[in-house]
Amino acid sequence: MMRLAVNIDHVATVRQARRAREPEPVTAAALAELAGADGITVHLRGDRRHMQDRDLRMLRDVVSTRLNVEMAATDEMMTIASSLKPDQVTLVPEEPGEVTTTGGLDVSANQTAISAAVRRLQDAGIPASLFIDADPDQISLAGPTGATAIEINTGPYADAPASRRAGEIVKIQQAARQARTDGLEVLGGHGLTYVNVGLVAAIPEIVELNIGHSIISRAVLVGLERAVREMIMLVR
């Protein structure tokens, strides 16, 4: 059965906009789990624009499902992960000034650094996943880094005009089959909404979707528990 991990970064975004004490990400995590979420995902950025180190410590203590932390493959982040020990770390690219993650890791150009980060995570007993584009060359290099999973970047599909959407889904389907054949667990995420999630959720090799912005946006209007339940109905 398809798993849903709820990304709660934007709860922290609202808080940091006013440098206030609320809304509290750990409360959002608890509500998402009560609504049936299979996991909680957060991205600790180098600039700490939303999630803070104390948020991760609190989440590690409170999350009862599965805590997935997205982070860049830097020495600072690997040190934090090794201490925190989340259930999974997803290595993601990070560019200064970007509004959101704009693409997958370039495993080909950064294989040495990525492999070193994966080894540090493995030494700490933390499974590693790589956020990568639906590109056969990139996927073929994921396994040799030591990663046990990949998260396929669904952004190009989510952002594509209707005329190109079918082609983007085919790329994701082929990428998921290739990764599964290579023995990798396959996840997906980025830009997925209540409107476009269905075609991705129907891909049998994908076992988990990470969705944040759309759920948190809907939660502003209908409440977080209802927003999570409605997404769970769609992905399952």
Legacy VTK file of the C-alpha trace (Angstrom):
# vtk DataFile Version 3.0
C-alpha trace
ASCII
DATASET POLYDATA
POINTS 236 float
0.000 0.000 0.000
1.260 3.435 -0.945
2.721 5.403 1.965
2.249 9.139 2.439
4.917 11.203 4.168
3.846 14.755 4.956
6.453 17.481 4.562
5.825 20.122 7.236
8.507 22.641 6.225
5.962 25.334 5.424
4.555 25.262 8.936
7.999 26.468 9.986
8.022 28.929 7.060
4.972 30.683 8.501
6.569 30.807 11.941
9.885 32.157 10.670
8.145 34.865 8.625
7.413 36.619 11.932
10.226 35.082 13.993
7.385 33.972 16.236
6.830 30.937 18.471
3.952 29.556 16.417
2.847 27.616 14.481
4.844 24.781 16.001
6.074 22.139 13.493
6.066 19.384 16.099
2.324 19.960 16.675
1.714 19.731 12.932
3.629 16.453 12.844
1.467 14.997 15.603
-1.745 16.054 13.840
-0.547 14.604 10.526
0.204 11.286 12.198
-3.191 11.261 13.922
-4.762 11.757 10.492
-2.973 8.661 9.195
0.290 9.920 7.682
2.910 7.187 7.408
5.804 9.538 7.991
7.001 13.098 8.481
9.511 14.763 6.161
11.472 17.946 6.840
14.314 19.735 5.056
17.047 21.247 7.197
18.599 23.864 4.939
21.995 25.385 5.417
20.446 28.857 5.734
17.819 27.602 8.242
15.115 29.479 6.370
12.364 27.337 7.887
13.260 24.271 9.953
15.637 24.912 12.873
17.920 22.485 14.648
15.671 22.479 17.732
12.725 21.468 15.525
14.552 18.352 14.447
15.438 17.433 18.010
11.822 17.804 19.072
10.542 15.885 16.072
12.952 13.031 16.758
11.450 12.743 20.241
7.812 13.002 19.118
7.417 11.406 15.678
6.102 7.875 16.148
5.941 6.833 12.481
8.993 7.603 10.372
11.151 10.732 10.323
12.799 11.509 6.992
15.211 14.453 6.943
16.219 16.055 3.670
19.628 17.704 3.686
22.612 18.537 1.529
25.636 16.230 1.502
27.790 18.582 3.579
29.987 17.860 6.567
27.759 20.016 8.797
24.623 18.123 7.813
26.193 14.681 8.108
27.341 15.558 11.630
23.811 16.644 12.563
22.275 13.521 11.036
24.718 11.218 12.812
23.708 12.742 16.140
19.974 12.986 15.426
19.598 9.518 13.886
16.411 10.003 11.854
14.795 6.963 10.264
16.071 8.088 6.861
18.113 10.887 5.329
17.353 12.017 1.796
20.286 13.775 0.175
19.145 16.721 -1.928
20.850 19.459 -3.941
20.823 22.931 -2.446
21.463 26.207 -4.245
21.860 29.589 -2.509
18.796 31.764 -2.957
16.573 29.131 -4.538
12.883 29.329 -3.640
12.582 25.554 -3.580
14.605 22.585 -4.774
14.909 23.012 -8.527
16.127 19.574 -9.621
17.615 16.292 -8.583
21.143 15.533 -7.448
23.763 15.317 -10.170
25.147 11.980 -9.040
27.468 11.779 -12.030
29.248 15.029 -11.214
29.259 14.531 -7.435
29.603 10.782 -6.985
32.613 10.996 -4.661
30.975 13.480 -2.281
27.626 11.701 -2.342
29.215 8.294 -1.736
31.188 9.708 1.197
28.012 11.176 2.712
26.166 7.878 2.281
29.017 6.027 4.021
28.834 8.408 6.980
25.103 7.815 7.237
25.584 4.057 7.001
28.222 4.166 9.742
25.621 5.908 11.927
23.006 3.278 11.077
20.896 5.642 8.951
19.446 4.538 5.578
20.187 6.989 2.762
17.974 7.992 -0.152
18.919 10.190 -3.115
16.577 12.785 -4.617
17.224 12.470 -8.357
15.597 13.223 -11.683
13.931 10.543 -13.782
17.131 10.154 -15.788
18.419 6.632 -16.528
22.068 7.701 -16.329
21.606 9.261 -12.880
19.610 6.294 -11.604
22.242 3.817 -12.769
24.759 5.601 -10.520
22.536 5.689 -7.415
23.101 2.112 -6.286
26.915 2.265 -6.455
26.895 5.158 -3.955
25.537 2.770 -1.328
22.103 4.409 -1.139
19.230 2.003 -0.532
16.495 4.201 -2.001
15.818 7.015 -4.434
13.144 9.681 -4.494
12.212 10.518 -8.061
11.794 14.235 -8.699
8.195 14.585 -9.875
8.539 18.341 -10.382
8.937 18.214 -14.175
5.667 16.240 -14.399
3.856 18.519 -11.952
4.992 21.665 -13.785
4.489 20.379 -17.326
1.708 21.716 -19.558
-1.032 19.213 -20.377
0.522 18.457 -23.751
3.750 17.182 -22.135
2.389 15.546 -19.016
1.982 12.068 -20.511
5.602 12.050 -21.623
6.793 13.061 -18.155
4.778 10.262 -16.561
6.379 7.745 -18.913
9.820 8.970 -17.779
8.842 8.475 -14.139
7.445 5.003 -14.856
10.629 3.946 -16.646
12.825 5.428 -13.924
10.863 3.629 -11.209
11.172 0.288 -13.003
14.905 0.781 -13.543
15.527 1.680 -9.901
13.463 -1.239 -8.635
15.366 -3.608 -10.939
18.566 -2.238 -9.392
17.243 -3.217 -5.968
16.418 0.294 -4.777
13.307 1.321 -2.886
11.477 3.940 -4.957
9.827 7.056 -3.571
8.502 10.130 -5.345
7.858 13.759 -4.617
8.004 17.442 -5.521
5.152 19.582 -6.797
2.475 16.935 -6.282
-1.047 18.216 -5.576
-4.550 16.883 -5.027
-5.140 17.340 -8.770
-2.051 15.673 -10.258
-1.067 13.017 -7.710
-3.209 10.209 -9.137
-1.016 9.213 -12.078
2.111 9.057 -9.920
0.345 7.151 -7.144
-0.686 4.538 -9.718
2.934 3.570 -10.516
3.364 0.216 -8.740
7.120 0.495 -8.109
6.702 3.703 -6.094
6.008 2.880 -2.454
5.949 6.341 -0.874
5.112 9.903 -1.841
6.487 12.968 -0.043
4.029 15.851 -0.275
4.179 19.144 1.569
3.166 22.452 0.006
-0.177 21.299 -1.351
-1.223 19.667 1.939
-0.179 22.615 4.100
-1.882 25.057 1.690
-5.123 23.102 1.893
-4.787 22.810 5.649
-4.985 26.609 5.943
-8.546 26.342 4.607
-9.855 22.999 5.890
-7.549 22.012 8.748
-4.489 19.779 8.740
-6.119 16.500 9.715
-8.738 16.773 6.968
-6.121 17.826 4.418
-3.962 14.800 5.240
-6.912 12.387 5.165
-8.026 13.686 1.779
-4.545 13.184 0.330
-4.317 9.679 1.798
-7.587 8.782 0.041
-6.135 9.950 -3.275
-2.753 8.200 -3.044
-4.259 4.901 -1.910
LINES 1 237
236 0 1 2 3 4 5 6 7 8 9 10 11 12 13 14 15 16 17 18 19 20 21 22 23 24 25 26 27 28 29 30 31 32 33 34 35 36 37 38 39 40 41 42 43 44 45 46 47 48 49 50 51 52 53 54 55 56 57 58 59 60 61 62 63 64 65 66 67 68 69 70 71 72 73 74 75 76 77 78 79 80 81 82 83 84 85 86 87 88 89 90 91 92 93 94 95 96 97 98 99 100 101 102 103 104 105 106 107 108 109 110 111 112 113 114 115 116 117 118 119 120 121 122 123 124 125 126 127 128 129 130 131 132 133 134 135 136 137 138 139 140 141 142 143 144 145 146 147 148 149 150 151 152 153 154 155 156 157 158 159 160 161 162 163 164 165 166 167 168 169 170 171 172 173 174 175 176 177 178 179 180 181 182 183 184 185 186 187 188 189 190 191 192 193 194 195 196 197 198 199 200 201 202 203 204 205 206 207 208 209 210 211 212 213 214 215 216 217 218 219 220 221 222 223 224 225 226 227 228 229 230 231 232 233 234 235
